[in-house]
């Protein structure tokens, strides 16, 4: 499994994060999304089983 690290969960990263989450199962990815605002990162990740949010 590959881990993809996304730094920043602002508006410009929404499409990219959605793409990673939509393809995580098929591509065997685990997505980590970090932002200064933990709630924003959690909002982007949701309850996805192959992703986690963290605060920077």
C-alpha distance matrix in Angstrom:
0.0 3.8 6.6 9.8 13.0 16.1 19.4 22.2 22.4 25.8 27.1 25.9 22.2 22.6 22.0 18.9 17.3 18.5 16.9 13.4 14.0 15.6 12.8 9.7 9.9 10.9 8.4 5.2 5.6 6.9 10.4 12.9 16.4 19.2 22.9 26.2 27.0 24.7 26.1 25.3 21.6 21.6 23.6 21.0 18.1 20.3 19.1 15.7 13.5 10.3 12.3 14.7 17.8 19.5 22.8 23.5
3.8 0.0 3.8 6.5 9.8 13.0 16.3 19.2 19.8 23.1 24.5 23.0 19.4 20.2 19.6 16.3 15.0 16.8 15.1 11.5 12.9 14.9 12.2 9.5 11.1 11.8 8.6 6.6 4.9 6.2 8.5 10.8 14.1 16.7 20.3 23.8 24.8 22.9 24.6 23.4 19.7 20.4 22.2 19.4 16.9 19.7 19.2 15.9 14.5 10.8 11.7 13.8 16.4 17.8 20.8 21.0
6.6 3.8 0.0 3.8 6.5 9.8 12.9 15.8 16.6 20.0 21.8 20.6 16.9 17.9 18.0 14.6 13.0 15.2 14.4 10.6 11.8 14.6 12.7 9.8 12.1 13.6 10.7 8.8 5.7 4.6 5.8 7.2 10.6 13.0 16.7 20.0 21.1 19.2 21.1 20.0 16.3 17.2 19.3 16.7 14.3 17.3 17.2 14.3 13.2 9.5 9.3 10.8 12.9 14.2 17.1 17.3
9.8 6.5 3.8 0.0 3.8 6.5 9.9 12.7 13.6 16.7 18.4 16.9 13.3 14.7 14.7 11.3 9.9 12.7 11.9 8.4 10.4 13.3 11.8 9.7 12.9 14.1 11.3 10.5 6.9 6.1 4.8 6.1 8.4 11.0 14.3 17.9 19.0 17.6 19.4 17.7 14.2 15.7 17.4 14.4 12.8 16.2 16.9 14.1 14.1 10.5 9.3 10.6 11.9 13.3 15.8 15.7
13.0 9.8 6.5 3.8 0.0 3.8 6.5 9.6 11.1 14.4 16.6 15.4 12.0 13.9 14.8 11.5 10.0 13.5 13.4 10.4 12.1 15.4 14.7 12.7 16.0 17.6 14.9 14.1 10.3 8.6 6.1 4.9 6.1 7.7 11.0 14.4 15.9 14.9 17.1 15.4 12.0 14.1 16.1 13.4 12.3 15.9 17.2 15.0 15.5 12.2 9.9 9.9 10.0 10.6 12.6 12.1
16.1 13.0 9.8 6.5 3.8 0.0 3.8 6.2 7.6 10.7 12.9 11.7 8.4 10.6 12.0 9.1 7.8 11.5 12.1 9.9 11.6 14.9 14.9 13.6 17.3 18.8 16.5 16.3 12.5 10.9 7.5 6.1 4.8 6.2 8.6 12.2 13.5 13.1 14.9 12.7 9.7 12.4 13.9 11.0 10.9 14.7 16.7 15.0 16.3 13.5 10.7 10.5 9.5 10.3 11.6 11.2
19.4 16.3 12.9 9.9 6.5 3.8 0.0 3.8 6.8 9.4 12.4 11.5 9.0 11.7 13.8 11.5 10.4 14.2 15.2 13.4 15.0 18.3 18.6 17.3 20.9 22.5 20.3 19.9 16.1 14.2 10.8 8.4 6.1 5.0 6.1 9.2 11.3 11.7 14.0 11.8 9.4 12.8 14.3 12.1 12.8 16.3 18.7 17.6 19.1 16.6 13.4 12.2 10.2 9.7 9.8 8.5
22.2 19.2 15.8 12.7 9.6 6.2 3.8 0.0 3.8 5.8 9.1 8.9 7.1 9.6 12.4 11.0 10.0 13.4 15.2 14.2 15.3 18.4 19.4 18.6 22.2 23.9 22.1 22.0 18.3 16.4 12.6 10.4 7.0 5.8 4.7 7.6 8.9 10.1 11.8 9.0 7.7 11.4 12.2 10.4 12.0 15.3 18.2 17.7 19.8 17.9 14.4 13.1 10.4 10.2 9.7 9.0
22.4 19.8 16.6 13.6 11.1 7.6 6.8 3.8 0.0 3.8 6.8 7.8 5.7 6.9 10.3 9.8 8.2 11.0 13.4 12.9 13.3 16.3 18.0 17.4 20.8 22.7 21.5 21.5 17.9 16.0 12.3 10.6 6.9 6.9 5.7 8.7 8.3 9.1 9.6 6.2 5.3 8.9 8.8 6.9 9.3 12.2 15.5 15.3 18.0 16.6 13.1 12.1 9.4 10.4 10.4 11.0
25.8 23.1 20.0 16.7 14.4 10.7 9.4 5.8 3.8 0.0 3.8 5.6 5.7 6.8 10.2 10.8 10.2 12.4 14.9 15.2 15.8 18.2 20.2 20.2 23.7 25.2 24.1 24.6 21.1 19.5 15.7 14.3 10.6 10.3 8.2 10.0 9.4 11.3 11.1 7.5 8.3 11.5 10.5 9.0 12.2 14.6 18.2 18.2 21.2 20.0 16.6 15.7 13.0 13.8 13.1 13.4
27.1 24.5 21.8 18.4 16.6 12.9 12.4 9.1 6.8 3.8 0.0 3.8 5.5 5.5 8.3 10.0 10.3 11.5 13.9 15.2 15.9 17.5 19.8 20.5 23.8 25.1 24.3 25.2 22.0 21.0 17.3 16.6 13.2 13.6 11.9 13.8 12.7 14.4 13.6 9.8 10.9 13.6 11.6 9.9 13.4 15.5 19.1 19.0 22.3 21.1 18.2 17.9 15.7 17.0 16.7 17.1
25.9 23.0 20.6 16.9 15.4 11.7 11.5 8.9 7.8 5.6 3.8 0.0 3.8 5.7 7.2 8.1 9.6 11.3 12.7 14.1 15.6 17.1 18.8 19.7 23.3 24.0 22.8 24.1 20.9 20.4 16.8 16.4 13.4 14.0 12.8 15.1 14.9 16.6 16.3 12.6 12.8 15.8 14.3 11.7 14.8 17.4 20.8 20.0 23.0 21.3 18.6 18.7 16.8 18.0 17.9 17.7
22.2 19.4 16.9 13.3 12.0 8.4 9.0 7.1 5.7 5.7 5.5 3.8 0.0 3.8 5.7 5.3 6.1 8.5 10.0 10.7 12.2 14.2 15.6 16.2 19.8 20.8 19.5 20.5 17.3 16.6 13.0 12.8 10.0 11.3 11.0 14.0 13.9 14.7 14.8 11.2 10.3 13.3 12.3 9.2 11.6 14.7 17.8 16.7 19.5 17.6 14.9 15.2 13.7 15.2 15.7 15.8
22.6 20.2 17.9 14.7 13.9 10.6 11.7 9.6 6.9 6.8 5.5 5.7 3.8 0.0 3.8 5.5 5.3 6.1 8.6 10.0 10.6 12.1 14.3 15.2 18.5 19.7 19.1 20.2 17.2 16.6 13.2 13.5 10.8 12.7 12.5 15.5 14.5 14.8 14.0 10.5 10.0 12.0 10.2 7.0 9.9 12.2 15.5 14.7 17.8 16.6 14.1 14.8 13.6 15.9 16.8 17.7
22.0 19.6 18.0 14.7 14.8 12.0 13.8 12.4 10.3 10.2 8.3 7.2 5.7 3.8 0.0 3.8 5.5 5.1 6.1 8.7 9.9 10.4 12.4 14.1 17.3 17.8 17.3 19.0 16.5 16.7 13.8 15.0 13.1 15.5 15.8 19.0 18.2 18.4 17.6 14.2 13.4 15.1 13.3 9.9 11.9 14.3 17.1 15.5 18.5 17.0 15.2 16.7 16.2 18.7 20.0 20.7
18.9 16.3 14.6 11.3 11.5 9.1 11.5 11.0 9.8 10.8 10.0 8.1 5.3 5.5 3.8 0.0 3.8 5.4 5.1 6.3 8.7 9.9 10.8 12.0 15.6 16.0 14.8 16.4 13.6 13.9 11.1 12.5 11.0 13.6 14.6 18.1 18.0 17.9 17.9 14.7 13.0 15.0 14.1 10.4 11.6 14.6 17.1 15.0 17.4 15.2 13.5 15.1 14.8 17.2 18.7 19.0
17.3 15.0 13.0 9.9 10.0 7.8 10.4 10.0 8.2 10.2 10.3 9.6 6.1 5.3 5.5 3.8 0.0 3.8 5.4 5.1 6.1 8.5 10.0 10.2 13.8 15.1 14.1 15.0 11.9 11.5 8.3 9.6 8.2 11.2 12.6 16.3 15.8 15.1 15.0 12.2 10.0 11.6 11.0 7.2 7.8 11.0 13.4 11.4 14.0 12.0 10.0 11.5 11.4 14.1 16.0 17.0
18.5 16.8 15.2 12.7 13.5 11.5 14.2 13.4 11.0 12.4 11.5 11.3 8.5 6.1 5.1 5.4 3.8 0.0 3.8 5.5 5.1 6.0 8.6 9.8 12.8 13.9 13.9 15.2 12.8 12.9 10.4 12.4 11.3 14.5 15.7 19.2 18.1 17.2 16.4 13.7 12.1 12.7 11.3 7.8 8.4 10.5 12.7 10.7 13.6 12.3 11.1 13.2 13.6 16.8 18.9 20.3
16.9 15.1 14.4 11.9 13.4 12.1 15.2 15.2 13.4 14.9 13.9 12.7 10.0 8.6 6.1 5.1 5.4 3.8 0.0 3.8 5.5 5.2 6.3 8.4 11.5 11.6 11.3 13.3 11.4 12.5 10.7 13.4 13.0 16.4 18.0 21.6 21.1 20.2 19.8 17.1 15.1 16.0 15.0 11.4 11.4 13.7 15.4 12.7 14.9 12.9 12.4 15.0 15.9 19.0 21.2 22.2
13.4 11.5 10.6 8.4 10.4 9.9 13.4 14.2 12.9 15.2 15.2 14.1 10.7 10.0 8.7 6.3 5.1 5.5 3.8 0.0 3.8 5.5 5.3 5.7 9.4 10.1 9.1 10.3 7.9 8.8 7.2 10.2 10.7 14.2 16.5 20.3 20.1 18.8 19.0 16.6 13.9 14.8 14.7 11.1 10.1 12.9 14.0 10.9 12.5 9.9 9.4 12.3 13.6 16.6 19.2 20.1
14.0 12.9 11.8 10.4 12.1 11.6 15.0 15.3 13.3 15.8 15.9 15.6 12.2 10.6 9.9 8.7 6.1 5.1 5.5 3.8 0.0 3.8 5.4 5.1 8.0 9.9 10.0 10.5 8.5 8.5 7.2 10.2 10.8 14.5 16.8 20.4 19.6 17.8 17.5 15.6 13.0 12.9 12.7 9.5 7.8 9.9 10.6 7.4 9.4 7.6 7.5 10.6 12.4 15.8 18.8 20.4
15.6 14.9 14.6 13.3 15.4 14.9 18.3 18.4 16.3 18.2 17.5 17.1 14.2 12.1 10.4 9.9 8.5 6.0 5.2 5.5 3.8 0.0 3.8 5.9 7.6 8.5 9.7 11.2 10.2 11.4 10.8 14.0 14.5 18.2 20.2 23.8 22.9 21.2 20.5 18.5 16.3 16.0 15.2 12.1 10.9 12.2 12.6 9.6 11.4 10.2 10.9 14.3 16.1 19.6 22.5 24.1
12.8 12.2 12.7 11.8 14.7 14.9 18.6 19.4 18.0 20.2 19.8 18.8 15.6 14.3 12.4 10.8 10.0 8.6 6.3 5.3 5.4 3.8 0.0 3.8 5.7 5.4 6.0 8.1 7.8 10.1 10.4 14.0 15.3 19.0 21.5 25.2 24.8 23.1 22.9 20.9 18.3 18.3 18.0 14.8 13.2 15.0 15.0 11.5 12.2 10.1 11.5 15.1 17.3 20.6 23.6 24.8
9.7 9.5 9.8 9.7 12.7 13.6 17.3 18.6 17.4 20.2 20.5 19.7 16.2 15.2 14.1 12.0 10.2 9.8 8.4 5.7 5.1 5.9 3.8 0.0 3.8 5.6 5.3 5.5 4.6 6.5 7.6 11.4 13.4 17.1 20.0 23.7 23.4 21.3 21.5 20.0 16.9 16.7 17.2 14.2 11.9 13.7 13.3 9.5 9.4 6.7 8.6 12.3 15.0 18.1 21.4 22.7
9.9 11.1 12.1 12.9 16.0 17.3 20.9 22.2 20.8 23.7 23.8 23.3 19.8 18.5 17.3 15.6 13.8 12.8 11.5 9.4 8.0 7.6 5.7 3.8 0.0 3.8 5.6 5.1 6.6 8.6 10.7 14.3 16.6 20.3 23.3 26.9 26.4 24.0 24.0 22.8 19.8 19.0 19.5 17.0 14.2 15.3 14.0 10.3 9.3 7.6 10.6 14.3 17.5 20.7 24.2 25.8
10.9 11.8 13.6 14.1 17.6 18.8 22.5 23.9 22.7 25.2 25.1 24.0 20.8 19.7 17.8 16.0 15.1 13.9 11.6 10.1 9.9 8.5 5.4 5.6 3.8 0.0 3.8 5.7 8.0 11.0 13.0 16.8 18.9 22.6 25.6 29.3 29.0 26.9 26.9 25.4 22.5 22.1 22.3 19.4 17.1 18.4 17.5 13.8 13.1 11.1 13.9 17.6 20.5 23.6 27.0 28.2
8.4 8.6 10.7 11.3 14.9 16.5 20.3 22.1 21.5 24.1 24.3 22.8 19.5 19.1 17.3 14.8 14.1 13.9 11.3 9.1 10.0 9.7 6.0 5.3 5.6 3.8 0.0 3.8 5.6 9.3 11.3 15.0 17.4 20.9 24.0 27.7 27.9 26.0 26.5 24.8 21.7 21.8 22.4 19.2 17.1 19.1 18.5 14.7 13.9 11.1 13.3 16.8 19.5 22.3 25.5 26.3
5.2 6.6 8.8 10.5 14.1 16.3 19.9 22.0 21.5 24.6 25.2 24.1 20.5 20.2 19.0 16.4 15.0 15.2 13.3 10.3 10.5 11.2 8.1 5.5 5.1 5.7 3.8 0.0 3.8 6.9 10.0 13.5 16.4 19.8 23.2 26.8 27.0 24.8 25.5 24.3 20.9 20.7 21.9 19.1 16.3 18.2 17.1 13.4 11.8 8.8 11.5 14.8 17.9 20.5 23.9 24.9
5.6 4.9 5.7 6.9 10.3 12.5 16.1 18.3 17.9 21.1 22.0 20.9 17.3 17.2 16.5 13.6 11.9 12.8 11.4 7.9 8.5 10.2 7.8 4.6 6.6 8.0 5.6 3.8 0.0 3.8 6.3 9.8 12.7 16.1 19.5 23.1 23.4 21.3 22.3 21.0 17.5 17.7 19.0 16.1 13.5 16.0 15.4 11.8 10.7 7.1 8.7 11.8 14.6 17.1 20.3 21.2
6.9 6.2 4.6 6.1 8.6 10.9 14.2 16.4 16.0 19.5 21.0 20.4 16.6 16.6 16.7 13.9 11.5 12.9 12.5 8.8 8.5 11.4 10.1 6.5 8.6 11.0 9.3 6.9 3.8 0.0 3.8 6.7 10.1 13.2 16.8 20.3 20.5 18.2 19.4 18.5 14.8 14.8 16.7 14.2 11.2 13.7 13.1 9.9 8.7 5.0 5.6 8.3 11.3 13.6 17.0 18.2
10.4 8.5 5.8 4.8 6.1 7.5 10.8 12.6 12.3 15.7 17.3 16.8 13.0 13.2 13.8 11.1 8.3 10.4 10.7 7.2 7.2 10.8 10.4 7.6 10.7 13.0 11.3 10.0 6.3 3.8 0.0 3.8 6.5 9.9 13.3 16.9 17.1 15.1 16.3 15.0 11.4 11.9 13.7 11.0 8.6 11.7 12.1 9.4 9.6 6.3 4.5 6.5 8.6 11.0 14.2 15.3
12.9 10.8 7.2 6.1 4.9 6.1 8.4 10.4 10.6 14.3 16.6 16.4 12.8 13.5 15.0 12.5 9.6 12.4 13.4 10.2 10.2 14.0 14.0 11.4 14.3 16.8 15.0 13.5 9.8 6.7 3.8 0.0 3.8 6.5 10.2 13.6 14.1 12.1 13.9 13.0 9.2 10.3 12.7 10.6 8.5 11.8 12.7 10.9 11.3 8.7 5.7 5.1 5.9 7.5 10.5 11.6
16.4 14.1 10.6 8.4 6.1 4.8 6.1 7.0 6.9 10.6 13.2 13.4 10.0 10.8 13.1 11.0 8.2 11.3 13.0 10.7 10.8 14.5 15.3 13.4 16.6 18.9 17.4 16.4 12.7 10.1 6.5 3.8 0.0 3.8 6.8 10.5 10.8 9.3 11.1 9.6 6.0 8.1 10.2 8.1 7.3 10.9 12.8 11.8 13.2 11.2 7.6 6.3 4.8 6.3 8.5 9.6
19.2 16.7 13.0 11.0 7.7 6.2 5.0 5.8 6.9 10.3 13.6 14.0 11.3 12.7 15.5 13.6 11.2 14.5 16.4 14.2 14.5 18.2 19.0 17.1 20.3 22.6 20.9 19.8 16.1 13.2 9.9 6.5 3.8 0.0 3.8 7.1 8.3 7.4 10.2 9.1 6.1 8.9 11.4 10.2 10.1 13.2 15.3 14.9 16.3 14.5 10.9 8.5 5.7 4.8 5.4 5.9
22.9 20.3 16.7 14.3 11.0 8.6 6.1 4.7 5.7 8.2 11.9 12.8 11.0 12.5 15.8 14.6 12.6 15.7 18.0 16.5 16.8 20.2 21.5 20.0 23.3 25.6 24.0 23.2 19.5 16.8 13.3 10.2 6.8 3.8 0.0 3.8 5.2 6.0 8.6 7.2 5.8 9.2 11.0 10.5 11.6 14.3 16.9 17.1 19.0 17.6 13.9 11.5 8.0 6.7 5.2 5.4
26.2 23.8 20.0 17.9 14.4 12.2 9.2 7.6 8.7 10.0 13.8 15.1 14.0 15.5 19.0 18.1 16.3 19.2 21.6 20.3 20.4 23.8 25.2 23.7 26.9 29.3 27.7 26.8 23.1 20.3 16.9 13.6 10.5 7.1 3.8 0.0 3.8 6.1 9.0 8.5 8.4 11.3 13.0 13.3 14.6 16.8 19.5 20.2 22.0 21.0 17.2 14.3 10.7 8.5 5.3 4.9
27.0 24.8 21.1 19.0 15.9 13.5 11.3 8.9 8.3 9.4 12.7 14.9 13.9 14.5 18.2 18.0 15.8 18.1 21.1 20.1 19.6 22.9 24.8 23.4 26.4 29.0 27.9 27.0 23.4 20.5 17.1 14.1 10.8 8.3 5.2 3.8 0.0 3.8 5.5 5.5 6.7 8.9 10.2 11.3 13.0 14.5 17.3 18.6 20.8 20.3 16.6 13.8 10.0 8.7 6.4 7.9
24.7 22.9 19.2 17.6 14.9 13.1 11.7 10.1 9.1 11.3 14.4 16.6 14.7 14.8 18.4 17.9 15.1 17.2 20.2 18.8 17.8 21.2 23.1 21.3 24.0 26.9 26.0 24.8 21.3 18.2 15.1 12.1 9.3 7.4 6.0 6.1 3.8 0.0 3.8 5.4 5.2 6.1 8.5 10.1 10.7 11.9 14.3 15.7 17.7 17.5 13.8 10.7 7.0 6.0 4.9 8.0
26.1 24.6 21.1 19.4 17.1 14.9 14.0 11.8 9.6 11.1 13.6 16.3 14.8 14.0 17.6 17.9 15.0 16.4 19.8 19.0 17.5 20.5 22.9 21.5 24.0 26.9 26.5 25.5 22.3 19.4 16.3 13.9 11.1 10.2 8.6 9.0 5.5 3.8 0.0 3.8 5.5 5.0 6.0 8.7 9.9 10.1 12.9 15.0 17.4 17.8 14.4 11.8 8.6 9.0 8.7 11.7
25.3 23.4 20.0 17.7 15.4 12.7 11.8 9.0 6.2 7.5 9.8 12.6 11.2 10.5 14.2 14.7 12.2 13.7 17.1 16.6 15.6 18.5 20.9 20.0 22.8 25.4 24.8 24.3 21.0 18.5 15.0 13.0 9.6 9.1 7.2 8.5 5.5 5.4 3.8 0.0 3.8 5.4 5.1 6.4 8.8 10.0 13.4 14.7 17.6 17.5 13.9 12.0 8.8 9.8 9.5 11.7
21.6 19.7 16.3 14.2 12.0 9.7 9.4 7.7 5.3 8.3 10.9 12.8 10.3 10.0 13.4 13.0 10.0 12.1 15.1 13.9 13.0 16.3 18.3 16.9 19.8 22.5 21.7 20.9 17.5 14.8 11.4 9.2 6.0 6.1 5.8 8.4 6.7 5.2 5.5 3.8 0.0 3.8 5.4 5.3 6.4 8.6 11.6 12.2 14.7 14.1 10.5 8.5 5.3 6.9 7.8 10.1
21.6 20.4 17.2 15.7 14.1 12.4 12.8 11.4 8.9 11.5 13.6 15.8 13.3 12.0 15.1 15.0 11.6 12.7 16.0 14.8 12.9 16.0 18.3 16.7 19.0 22.1 21.8 20.7 17.7 14.8 11.9 10.3 8.1 8.9 9.2 11.3 8.9 6.1 5.0 5.4 3.8 0.0 3.8 5.4 5.1 5.8 8.5 10.0 12.6 12.9 9.6 7.5 5.2 7.7 9.4 12.6
23.6 22.2 19.3 17.4 16.1 13.9 14.3 12.2 8.8 10.5 11.6 14.3 12.3 10.2 13.3 14.1 11.0 11.3 15.0 14.7 12.7 15.2 18.0 17.2 19.5 22.3 22.4 21.9 19.0 16.7 13.7 12.7 10.2 11.4 11.0 13.0 10.2 8.5 6.0 5.1 5.4 3.8 0.0 3.8 5.6 5.3 8.9 10.6 13.9 14.5 11.5 10.5 8.7 11.2 12.4 15.3
21.0 19.4 16.7 14.4 13.4 11.0 12.1 10.4 6.9 9.0 9.9 11.7 9.2 7.0 9.9 10.4 7.2 7.8 11.4 11.1 9.5 12.1 14.8 14.2 17.0 19.4 19.2 19.1 16.1 14.2 11.0 10.6 8.1 10.2 10.5 13.3 11.3 10.1 8.7 6.4 5.3 5.4 3.8 0.0 3.8 5.7 9.3 9.6 12.9 12.7 9.8 9.6 8.3 11.3 12.9 15.1
18.1 16.9 14.3 12.8 12.3 10.9 12.8 12.0 9.3 12.2 13.4 14.8 11.6 9.9 11.9 11.6 7.8 8.4 11.4 10.1 7.8 10.9 13.2 11.9 14.2 17.1 17.1 16.3 13.5 11.2 8.6 8.5 7.3 10.1 11.6 14.6 13.0 10.7 9.9 8.8 6.4 5.1 5.6 3.8 0.0 3.8 6.4 6.2 9.2 9.1 6.2 6.4 6.5 10.1 12.7 15.3
20.3 19.7 17.3 16.2 15.9 14.7 16.3 15.3 12.2 14.6 15.5 17.4 14.7 12.2 14.3 14.6 11.0 10.5 13.7 12.9 9.9 12.2 15.0 13.7 15.3 18.4 19.1 18.2 16.0 13.7 11.7 11.8 10.9 13.2 14.3 16.8 14.5 11.9 10.1 10.0 8.6 5.8 5.3 5.7 3.8 0.0 3.8 5.6 9.0 10.4 8.4 8.5 8.8 12.3 14.8 17.8
19.1 19.2 17.2 16.9 17.2 16.7 18.7 18.2 15.5 18.2 19.1 20.8 17.8 15.5 17.1 17.1 13.4 12.7 15.4 14.0 10.6 12.6 15.0 13.3 14.0 17.5 18.5 17.1 15.4 13.1 12.1 12.7 12.8 15.3 16.9 19.5 17.3 14.3 12.9 13.4 11.6 8.5 8.9 9.3 6.4 3.8 0.0 3.8 6.3 8.8 7.9 8.5 10.1 13.6 16.6 19.8
15.7 15.9 14.3 14.1 15.0 15.0 17.6 17.7 15.3 18.2 19.0 20.0 16.7 14.7 15.5 15.0 11.4 10.7 12.7 10.9 7.4 9.6 11.5 9.5 10.3 13.8 14.7 13.4 11.8 9.9 9.4 10.9 11.8 14.9 17.1 20.2 18.6 15.7 15.0 14.7 12.2 10.0 10.6 9.6 6.2 5.6 3.8 0.0 3.8 5.5 5.6 7.8 10.3 13.9 17.3 20.0
13.5 14.5 13.2 14.1 15.5 16.3 19.1 19.8 18.0 21.2 22.3 23.0 19.5 17.8 18.5 17.4 14.0 13.6 14.9 12.5 9.4 11.4 12.2 9.4 9.3 13.1 13.9 11.8 10.7 8.7 9.6 11.3 13.2 16.3 19.0 22.0 20.8 17.7 17.4 17.6 14.7 12.6 13.9 12.9 9.2 9.0 6.3 3.8 0.0 3.8 5.7 8.1 11.5 14.8 18.4 21.1
10.3 10.8 9.5 10.5 12.2 13.5 16.6 17.9 16.6 20.0 21.1 21.3 17.6 16.6 17.0 15.2 12.0 12.3 12.9 9.9 7.6 10.2 10.1 6.7 7.6 11.1 11.1 8.8 7.1 5.0 6.3 8.7 11.2 14.5 17.6 21.0 20.3 17.5 17.8 17.5 14.1 12.9 14.5 12.7 9.1 10.4 8.8 5.5 3.8 0.0 3.8 7.1 10.7 13.8 17.5 19.5
12.3 11.7 9.3 9.3 9.9 10.7 13.4 14.4 13.1 16.6 18.2 18.6 14.9 14.1 15.2 13.5 10.0 11.1 12.4 9.4 7.5 10.9 11.5 8.6 10.6 13.9 13.3 11.5 8.7 5.6 4.5 5.7 7.6 10.9 13.9 17.2 16.6 13.8 14.4 13.9 10.5 9.6 11.5 9.8 6.2 8.4 7.9 5.6 5.7 3.8 0.0 3.8 7.0 10.2 13.8 16.0
14.7 13.8 10.8 10.6 9.9 10.5 12.2 13.1 12.1 15.7 17.9 18.7 15.2 14.8 16.7 15.1 11.5 13.2 15.0 12.3 10.6 14.3 15.1 12.3 14.3 17.6 16.8 14.8 11.8 8.3 6.5 5.1 6.3 8.5 11.5 14.3 13.8 10.7 11.8 12.0 8.5 7.5 10.5 9.6 6.4 8.5 8.5 7.8 8.1 7.1 3.8 0.0 3.8 6.8 10.4 12.9
17.8 16.4 12.9 11.9 10.0 9.5 10.2 10.4 9.4 13.0 15.7 16.8 13.7 13.6 16.2 14.8 11.4 13.6 15.9 13.6 12.4 16.1 17.3 15.0 17.5 20.5 19.5 17.9 14.6 11.3 8.6 5.9 4.8 5.7 8.0 10.7 10.0 7.0 8.6 8.8 5.3 5.2 8.7 8.3 6.5 8.8 10.1 10.3 11.5 10.7 7.0 3.8 0.0 3.8 7.1 9.8
19.5 17.8 14.2 13.3 10.6 10.3 9.7 10.2 10.4 13.8 17.0 18.0 15.2 15.9 18.7 17.2 14.1 16.8 19.0 16.6 15.8 19.6 20.6 18.1 20.7 23.6 22.3 20.5 17.1 13.6 11.0 7.5 6.3 4.8 6.7 8.5 8.7 6.0 9.0 9.8 6.9 7.7 11.2 11.3 10.1 12.3 13.6 13.9 14.8 13.8 10.2 6.8 3.8 0.0 3.8 6.6
22.8 20.8 17.1 15.8 12.6 11.6 9.8 9.7 10.4 13.1 16.7 17.9 15.7 16.8 20.0 18.7 16.0 18.9 21.2 19.2 18.8 22.5 23.6 21.4 24.2 27.0 25.5 23.9 20.3 17.0 14.2 10.5 8.5 5.4 5.2 5.3 6.4 4.9 8.7 9.5 7.8 9.4 12.4 12.9 12.7 14.8 16.6 17.3 18.4 17.5 13.8 10.4 7.1 3.8 0.0 3.8
23.5 21.0 17.3 15.7 12.1 11.2 8.5 9.0 11.0 13.4 17.1 17.7 15.8 17.7 20.7 19.0 17.0 20.3 22.2 20.1 20.4 24.1 24.8 22.7 25.8 28.2 26.3 24.9 21.2 18.2 15.3 11.6 9.6 5.9 5.4 4.9 7.9 8.0 11.7 11.7 10.1 12.6 15.3 15.1 15.3 17.8 19.8 20.0 21.1 19.5 16.0 12.9 9.8 6.6 3.8 0.0
